[in-house]
């Protein structure tokens, strides 16, 4: 017995033949052309992949002394529901279910009908006359069909042709765009001019602001809403983070809030009909001492009590899942880890785009390049805002601007318990899959995952001083790299392509603020610390609830602004008022 292994690489195809003892007895390799239609965009010609695979397989087999006879065989893909639980095109949000139905059912039915008409058999010259039950009948004893990609059945095509006759393929909706390479689609959301007044104005077109607008419309029927963004939608922190989604918080208040957020994440793609690339690949927090183990045991129990998932791993359990870590170092020995299977990642900018499109379709005005320069207050009540595109009146105004919260609040005469700090993130060149989970180092505040494009995405600690800069300092770059090398020395071979900084709005107790301001009609959403991205769905859900009902949502009732005066803190970080110790 011999085994043929095929390696389809980024630049070449390779075939290897092994004997019974898995010793290499023959191999072949052939490179193929890379195509670069635009900067940062690489494509492969499928014909090149196929031909080089055939050539290398033939060469390796003949080298091993085998006789090669080419036959036709089926290809099986991994994206069209070919197995239980496999994603489908429309569940991934790549195309809408309606588009898929048009492309598959309408076009296929027309093709069959056109063939019959062209064949001109007087006994059967149109699809509408076909008995669908007799198309590809299953013989007795046949195995069940495992292909469930498009939720359609060829046997139903004749009935579809009778119900929706199509004499000209050009009348099929969406077909023209497909033939044009989808280059003629309209923008995903409108570009409206700001109206003079709205019921609600939301300052900030990031993830939290867009989610708030969407849930105001979706949950409460409030659609006379404007989202004001000084740049383009998603230009702030929503596009400047490491994309981690988790619900592994410890204290009451945070625990139930992030649990709600994770549940919303799990249904978000279906909710928005948009592919946000939410991947529950699991998150592992490592611990390196007996004290850390005890702390993570408590955290895991709190997570389970909340209804979320947590599994305590010992050293060997971690080694089985993360064999590439440095288990031999003695300075920070790996004792084990807390595994959060439902944790994972998502694509940050896609989250903004998905909420933006969904909000727009419910009538929300998304106004870009519209910076708020002042907040109008009369008699202790907000009446509107001043912007670079004119004055806008509103009965309710929400400040959802993350690291700029203190600056915007000052327009209303408020001083918030917030400091803004820079948190850096980094991404490497694209690599073959090597890190399956999100991994967090317990002794260096280093965390890492691998994106679907292959880049290693990682980050570390704050820059330790207040700043509004969107880039970090070199000492922290060095600190993060050192932590990464300590944990997994293999990372040293990867080239870092780019880095960026997000402006973090740090509260004294490490927990957020979702509350009404002392000014009537003014609402505050800030203080997200490290939790901003993962909180997007629940933050929007809870702020929309507060603005619509004038009462806090049950899971956000502890996020009061006055807790810093009354002493009812949610000290998730346990670092007190020194933000640079978070």
N, C-alpha and C positions, 0 to 999 in steps of 0.2 A: 504493500500500500504506500502511495505517495500523496502528499498534500500540497496543493497549489494555493498560495496566498497572494492576494492582489493588494497593493498599496497605491491608492489614488492620491497623489500628493498635490501640492500647490503649483509646482513647476514641472513635475514629471510623473509618469506612470511606472510602476515597478512590479515585477512578478518574481516570486521566490518559490522554489520547489523543495520540500522537506521530505526526508525518509521517515521510516517508522520511529526512529529515535529522535525526531525533530532536528536532525542535522541537515544543514543547507547543502544540497547537491547541485543546484543550478539556480541562476538568477539572470534577470535582464532588466534594463532600465532605458527609458526613452523620454526626452524632454519634449514639451509642447509650448506653443507660443502663448504669451500673456498679452492681453489686449487692454489698453488703457483709454477708454472713451473720454475720461475727464480726470482731473486731479483727485487722487485718493480713491479711484474707482477702477477695479480690475475685473475683467471678465475672461471666461474661457469659452472656446468654441466647442459645443458638445461633440461635434464630429471628431475634433482632435482628441478629446478624452477617450472616445470609443475606439478610434483607430490605434492609438498608442497602447491602450489596454489589450486589444487583440494582438498587436505586434509583439508586446513583451510577453504575453502568455504563450504565444506560439514559440517564441525564441527560447524561453525557459524550459518549456516542455520538450522541445526537440533536443535541447542541450542535455536534458535528463534522459534522453533515449526513448521518449514516447512518440507514438504516431499521432499526429494531430488531424482530426476530422472536424471541420466546422459544420455546425448545425444551428438552426434557429432555436432560440429559447426566450421565455418571457422575462421582462424586467419588472421588478417590484420596487415601488417607491415607498418612502416612509412618511408621506405627508397627506395621504388621502384616505385616512381611516382604514388602512389595510390590516389592522389588528385592534383588539379591544383597547380603548383608551387613547388610541392614536389621534392626533389633531387632524382637523380637516381645514380646507381652504377658508371656509367662511367662519369657523370657530376661531381660527387664528386672526381673523380680522383683515386678511390680505385683500379680500374683496367682499362685497356684501352678498348676502344670500340671494337677493334679487338679481344681481349681476351674474352670479354663478348659474342661476336657473336659466337666464336668458342665453348665456354662452353655451351651456351644455344642452339643455332640453330643447329650446327653441331652434337653435342652429342645427342640432343633430336631427331633429324631426324634419326640418326643412331639407337637409341633405338627403335623407332617406326618400322623402317625397319627390324631390327633384330627380333622383336616380330613377325611381319608378316611372315618372312621366317621360324622362328621356329614353328609357328602355321601350316604352310604348307597347307593352304587352296588353292586348285588349282585355285579358282576363284579370289583370291586376296592374293598374296604371296610376294609382295614388295611395299614399299611406293610410288615408282615412278608411279604406276598404279592407285593411289588413286586420286579421284576428290577432290581437296582441298576445293572447294566451299561447299561440303557436310559435311565437318568436323564441328561439333558443329554449325549447322545452327541456326540463331536467329529466334525464332518463332515470328509471328505477335504480335505486342504490347509489345515486350520485351524492357526493359530499356537499354540504351546504356552502353557499357562496360566501367567501370571507371578505369580499370587496364591498365596502360600504361607503365609498368616498363621497358621493354627491347626493345621497339620499334620493336617488331617482331609480326607475326601473324601465328598461327598454320596452318591456311589455306594455307600458303605459303610453308610449309614444303615439300609437295610432289614435287613442282617445284624445290626446293632447292636440293632434292634428285636426281632429274633427271639431274640437272646441275652439281652437285658435288657428284657423286656416291662414297660411302665409304663401302668397303667390310670388313675392319678391323678397330676397334675403335682406335687401337694403332697408326694409321696414322693421327689422328686428331691432328693438331698443338696445343701445350700448354697443352694437356690433361695429359701427363706424369707428368708435374710439379704440376698440381692440385692433382694428386694421391699421389705424394711425399710430400704433404704439403707445396708446394712452397719453398722447401729448396734448390733447385738446380739452381736458377736463377743466372745469371751472375751479376757482379757489375753494378750499375746504370750508371757509366761512366768509361772510360778507365783510366789506370794508365801509361801514356806515359813517356818515357824518354825525357828530354828536348832536342830540336834540337839546333844547333849552332846559328841559326838566325831565326827571325820572322819579319813580318811587324810591329806587335804591341806586346808589352809586358805590361801586367797589373799587378802591384804590389798590392797584396791583394786579397785573395779568400773569401771575405765576400759577403754580399748581393749586395753591390754597384758594386764591381769588377766583380762578376759573371753576374749581369744584364748588365753591360757595354759590356762584351764579347758577351753575347747573342744578344744584339741589334746591335752590330757591324756586326754580321753575318746575322741576320734576316733583318735588315733595310737597310744595306749598302753593303752586300755581301763580307765583309772582314772576312775571315776565318783563315788566317795564323796568328793566335793569340795565345799567351800563357798567362795563368793566373798563377801567382806564389804565393804560400801560404807557409809561414814558418812552419805552423803546418798542421792541417787537414782543409778541406773546412768547413767553418762555425764555426771555433773555436774562433772567436773574438766576436765583438759586436752583430753580427746577431743572435747569440745564447745567448746573455746576455742583454735582454731588457724585457719590459712588453708588447710587441706585439701589441700596440695600432695603429690603422689605422684611420686617420682623415684628413679632409681638412677644418679646422676652423681657418685658419690664417687670419690676418687682413690687412697687408700692401701690396700695389702693389709690385709685384716681388715674394714674398712668396705665395700670394693668388693664382695666376694663376698657379704657379708651383705645389703646392700641390693639386690643383684641377685636373691637368693633372694626377698626381700620383694616385689619388683616382679612376679616370676613368680607368686607367691601372689596378689597383687592381681588379676592378669589372669584368674584363675579363681575369684575369691572369690564373685561373685554366684551362679554355678552351684553352687559348693560349699555356700553357706549357704542357697540358694534365697531370696535377699533382695536387693532393689534398693539397693545402696549408691551408685549413681549414679557409678560409676567411669568417668571420661571421659579417654581418652588423647588429649588435644588438643595435646600437644607443649609442651615447655618450652624457652625461649630465654634463655640467660645472655649478656648483652651484655658486651663488653669495650671499653675506651676508651683503650688505650695499646698500644705494642708489647710491653711486658712482660706485660700481661694476656693478649695474644694468645698469647704463648709458653706461659704457664701453662695456658690453656685447650686449646691443642694437646696438651700433655702429658696433661691430664685426659681429653680426648676419646680419645686413644690408649689410656689405661688403661681407659676404659669399653669400647672395642671389644675390647681384649684379654680383658676379663672376659666378653665375650659379649653385651654390651648395645649400644645404638646411640648414635652421636654423629655429627653432621654440622657441619663448620666452615663458617660463613657469612661472606662478606665484607660490606662496607658495603652494596653494592647488593643482595645477597641478603637482608640484614635489611630493607632498604627495601621490597623486594617483599612480604615477609611482614608487616611492621609499618610501613605507610606513615604512620601517625599519630604516630610519634615525632618529636622535635625534632632533625632532622639538621643544622640550621644553627648551633646553639650551639657555641661554641668552647672553653668551659671544660672540658666533658667530651665531646669529640667521639666519635661512635659509629664505632668501627673495624670492628666485626663482632659475631658472636655464635656461641655453641656451641648447636646445636639438638639436643635430645633428644626425638625423635618419640614415644617410648613414655611419656614423662612426662605428667603431667596433674593431675587433681583427683578428689576423691570427696566424698561428703556425710559430714561427720564424725560426726554423731550417728547416722546410719543404720548406720555401721560398728559402733558399740556395740550398737545394737538387733539387728542381724543376728547378731553373735556371741552376744549374750545369749539370743536365741530358740533358736539352734542348740545352745548349751550346755545350756539348760534341757531341751530335747527329748532329750538324752543323759543326763539324770538329775542334772545339776549343780544344787546349791542356790544360788540367787542371793539373798542376804540384804541388803536395803536398810535404811537408817536403823540401821545397826549399826556404831558407831565402836569401833575397837580402842583400848583404854586401857592395855594392858600386854601384854608377851610373857613367858610363863612358861618358865623355864629351870631344869633340875635336872641337876647333874653335868655341865655343859658341853653339854647337849643340850636342844633345844626340846621342850616338852611340850604347848604349846597357847597360847591367847591369852585375855586378859580383854577383854570388850566391854561396851558399854552395855546389851546384852541377855543378859548372863550369861557365864560361863566356857565356853570351847569347847576340848576337847582335840584334839590333832592330832600326828601323827608328823613331818609336814613342814609348814613355814610359809614362804610366799613374800611378800616385801615388794615390791609393785608400785604405788608411790604417787607417782611422778614428783616434783614439787616439794616434797612432804612427806617425802621419803626420809630426810633427816637427822633429822627429828623422830621418825619411827617407828623408825629404827635405834637412836636413843638409848634406846628402851625396852628394847632388848637389850644395852645397854652398849656400843654401837658408835659410833665417830665416822667418818663417811664423808668422802672427799675430794670433797664436793659443796657448792656454793653455790646458793641459790635466787634467781632473778632474774625480773622481770616482762617479758614480751614482749607488746606490744599488737597488736591486729588491728582492722581497720576495714571497714565495709561501707556502700556508698552506696545511694541510692534505685535502684529497678529501671530499667534502661535497655534500649533495643533493642540487639541484638547488635552489639558494636563491638570487643571484644578476644577474638580466637579462641584465643589461646594463654596459657600462663603466661609472664610476662615478668619478668626479674630485671635490675635496674639494677646495673651493676658499680661505681659510685662513690658510692652512698648507701645500700646495703643496703635497697633498696626492691624489693618483688616484688608482682605484681598478676595477677589473673585475673578472669573474669566468671562468676558462678554461673548455674545454669540458670534461676533466677528473675530474672536480669537485673542484680542488684547487683554492683558492682565490689568485690571482696574484696582487701584489700592490707594489708601490714605492713612493718615495718622492723627496727630494731635493738632490743636490750635497753635497759632504762632505766638501765643503768650503775651500779646499786647493788643490794645484796642486799635482798630483800623477800619477804614472804609475801602481799602484797596482790594482789587479783584485778583491780586496775585500775592504769593507768599514770599517768605524770606529763605535764603539759602541754608542757614543753620537748621531749619525745620526739614528742608529737603534732605539734608544729610542724616538727620535723626530718623526719618522715615525709612530711608534706604538701609541704614544700619539695622533697624528693627526687622526689616524684610530679610536681610541676609542672615541675621541671627536665627530666625525662625525657619527659613527655607533657603539654604545657600544656592539652590538651583536658579533662583531668580536673578542671580548676578550675571547670567548669560544673556538676559533679555535686554533689548535696547528700549529705553524710555523715549517715546515719541513726543509727548506733550504733557503739560500740567496746567492746572487752573486753580483759582481760589474762589470759594463761595463766602459771602459775608454772613456770618452766623449771628443771630440775635440771641445772646446769652442772658438768661435770667439767673437770679441769685441761687435758686434752688434746683436748677436743672430741669424745670418743668414749664410747660407753656402757659399762656394767658389767652383765654377766650371769654370776653366779658364786655359788658356795657361800660363806656367811659363816663366820667363825671358830667360830661356834656350830653344832654338828652339827644337821642337819635344818633349818637356816635358810638361805634363798636370797634373793639380792638381784637386783633388776632396776631400774636407775636410770641417771642420767647421760646422758639422751638429747639434751640440748642443743637444737639446731634440728631434730633428725631423728625426733622421737617419733611423729608421726602416720604418716609414710610407713613406719615400722618395725613397725607394729602386727602384721601377719601373721607376719613372720619372728621378731619378738621372742617372741610367744606360742609359735611352733613350737619355737624353740631353748630357751626356758626350760622348756617341757614336757618336752623331750628330756632336759635336765639333771636335772630332778626325778625323771623316771621311770627313767633309766638310771644316774644318778650320774656321768655323764661329759658333758663339754661337746659340743655339736653342732659338727661340723667348721667351719662358717662363723662360729661365735661363740667359737672357742677363744682368740682374742686378747683377748677382753673380760674379762680377769681383774681381780679387785680388787687383787691385790698388784703389778700392773705399775707403780704409782706409787712403790712401795718398791724394786722391782728395776730400774727404768729402762726397761722394755720398753713405752714409750709409743706410742700411735697418734695422733700429733699432727696430726689432720686439719685443725684450724684454725690451727695454727702460732702460737699466742698464749701458750703456757706456762700458768702457774698463775693468771694474772690473768683471771678470768672476765669482767670487764667489758670486755675487749678482744675478746671473741668476735664 
